[in-house]
């Protein structure tokens, strides 16, 4: 697979003013790196109600085994996304997964101009919400 995703139709567009294109949007293409696609998808997952917030600290953060986990596979302007999440108790896993699927597809289409063929979501864990921390007074 390539390192970048190319927006649909970008290869068909003219390369500059000499090609006769008058609209500036028709004179170039958009290449988006895999890492950028993964970050967009990860942020979209974080916007979904019922997804456990990422655990960036601790052993899981050091080993890279925390959730959400996102893998992007693409060829040209077509993308498939694999997402692993932890759901908050007592949210239904099916509705959390559906929300993740919709959010990831929408954000990648809007922000990276790629065609999302599939978003496969696996709910790997169910966790209780953390109680709010009380402020400590010294």
Secondary structure per residue as TSV (DSSP state, phi and psi in degrees):
chain	resnum	aa	ss	phi	psi
A	1	X	-	360.0	155.5
A	2	X	-	-79.5	167.1
A	3	X	S	-85.2	-15.8
A	4	X	E	-134.6	155.5
A	5	X	E	-102.3	138.8
A	6	X	E	-108.2	134.0
A	7	X	-	-61.3	143.6
A	8	X	T	-55.9	134.0
A	9	X	T	80.8	-3.0
A	10	X	G	-65.0	-35.0
A	11	X	G	-71.7	-23.1
A	12	X	G	-83.7	-12.1
A	13	X	S	-81.8	157.7
A	14	X	-	-67.9	158.6
A	15	X	S	-92.9	-9.0
A	16	X	S	178.1	-172.0
A	17	X	G	-60.2	-28.0
A	18	X	G	-67.4	-18.2
A	19	X	G	-81.6	-5.2
A	20	X	T	91.2	3.4
A	21	X	-	-78.3	124.6
A	22	X	-	-91.7	-29.5
A	23	X	S	-82.7	123.5
A	24	X	G	-56.6	-29.0
A	25	X	G	-70.0	-16.6
A	26	X	G	-94.1	3.3
A	27	X	S	-101.1	6.1
A	28	X	-	-156.7	-173.4
A	29	X	-	-129.4	176.4
A	30	X	-	-128.7	120.8
A	31	X	E	-114.1	126.4
A	32	X	E	-119.7	125.6
A	33	X	E	-68.9	152.1
A	34	X	H	-53.1	-43.5
A	35	X	H	-59.8	-37.6
A	36	X	H	-68.7	-42.8
A	37	X	H	-60.6	-41.3
A	38	X	H	-65.0	-40.3
A	39	X	H	-66.5	-41.0
A	40	X	H	-61.0	-46.0
A	41	X	H	-63.4	-42.6
A	42	X	H	-63.2	-40.8
A	43	X	H	-66.3	-38.2
A	44	X	H	-63.3	-39.2
A	45	X	H	-60.5	-41.8
A	46	X	H	-65.1	-18.3
A	47	X	T	-82.4	-10.7
A	48	X	S	-85.6	129.2
A	49	X	T	-67.9	129.8
A	50	X	T	103.5	-9.4
A	51	X	B	-87.8	130.2
A	52	X	-	-64.6	137.0
A	53	X	-	-62.3	150.9
A	54	X	-	-65.0	143.5
A	55	X	-	-99.8	88.9
A	56	X	-	-79.3	-18.6
A	57	X	S	-99.2	-179.2
A	58	X	H	74.2	-170.4
A	59	X	H	-65.4	-39.4
A	60	X	H	-60.5	-40.6
A	61	X	H	-66.8	-38.2
A	62	X	H	-68.5	-37.9
A	63	X	H	-86.3	-7.7
A	64	X	T	74.7	20.1
A	65	X	-	-102.0	9.5
A	66	X	-	-76.0	167.1
A	67	X	S	-109.9	150.4
A	68	X	-	-78.6	151.1
A	69	X	E	-115.0	131.5
A	70	X	E	-129.2	133.3
A	71	X	E	-128.9	130.3
A	72	X	E	-111.9	131.6
A	73	X	E	-120.2	129.7
A	74	X	E	-148.7	158.5
A	75	X	E	-141.9	120.1
A	76	X	T	64.0	-129.4
A	77	X	T	-98.2	12.8
A	78	X	E	-106.7	137.4
A	79	X	E	-131.8	141.0
A	80	X	E	-121.5	138.5
A	81	X	E	-125.4	133.6
A	82	X	E	-111.1	124.5
A	83	X	E	-128.5	131.1
A	84	X	E	-112.8	131.0
A	85	X	E	-133.3	165.0
A	86	X	E	-111.1	134.3
A	87	X	E	-99.9	147.4
A	88	X	E	-81.3	138.9
A	89	X	T	-73.2	136.3
A	90	X	T	-105.6	38.2
A	91	X	S	-70.4	140.4
A	92	X	-	-66.5	127.0
A	93	X	H	-59.7	-37.6
A	94	X	H	-64.2	-40.6
A	95	X	H	-74.6	-32.4
A	96	X	H	-64.5	-45.8
A	97	X	H	-62.4	-41.1
A	98	X	H	-64.1	-40.3
A	99	X	H	-64.0	-40.5
A	100	X	H	-64.2	-45.8
A	101	X	H	-57.1	-48.2
A	102	X	H	-66.3	-43.7
A	103	X	H	-65.5	-43.4
A	104	X	H	-65.4	-46.7
A	105	X	H	-61.4	-44.0
A	106	X	H	-64.0	-48.3
A	107	X	H	-65.7	-41.7
A	108	X	H	-64.9	-39.4
A	109	X	H	-65.3	-45.0
A	110	X	H	-68.6	-47.8
A	111	X	H	-93.0	-23.9
A	112	X	H	-118.6	-3.3
A	113	X	-	54.3	44.1
A	114	X	-	-114.0	156.3
A	115	X	E	-90.6	121.1
A	116	X	E	-93.7	110.2
A	117	X	E	-77.8	-38.2
A	118	X	E	-158.4	146.8
A	119	X	E	-127.6	109.8
A	120	X	E	-97.6	118.5
A	121	X	E	-112.8	130.4
A	122	X	E	-120.8	124.1
A	123	X	E	-87.1	107.0
A	124	X	E	-88.9	-20.0
A	125	X	E	-155.6	154.8
A	126	X	E	-122.7	125.4
A	127	X	E	-126.4	153.5
A	128	X	-	-79.8	143.7
A	129	X	-	-62.8	144.1
A	130	X	-	-75.1	134.8
A	131	X	-	-67.5	148.2
A	132	X	-	-62.8	140.4
A	133	X	-	-77.1	134.0
A	134	X	-	-82.3	141.7
A	135	X	-	-68.1	135.7
A	136	X	-	-96.0	138.8
A	137	X	-	-108.8	130.7
A	138	X	-	-98.4	360.0
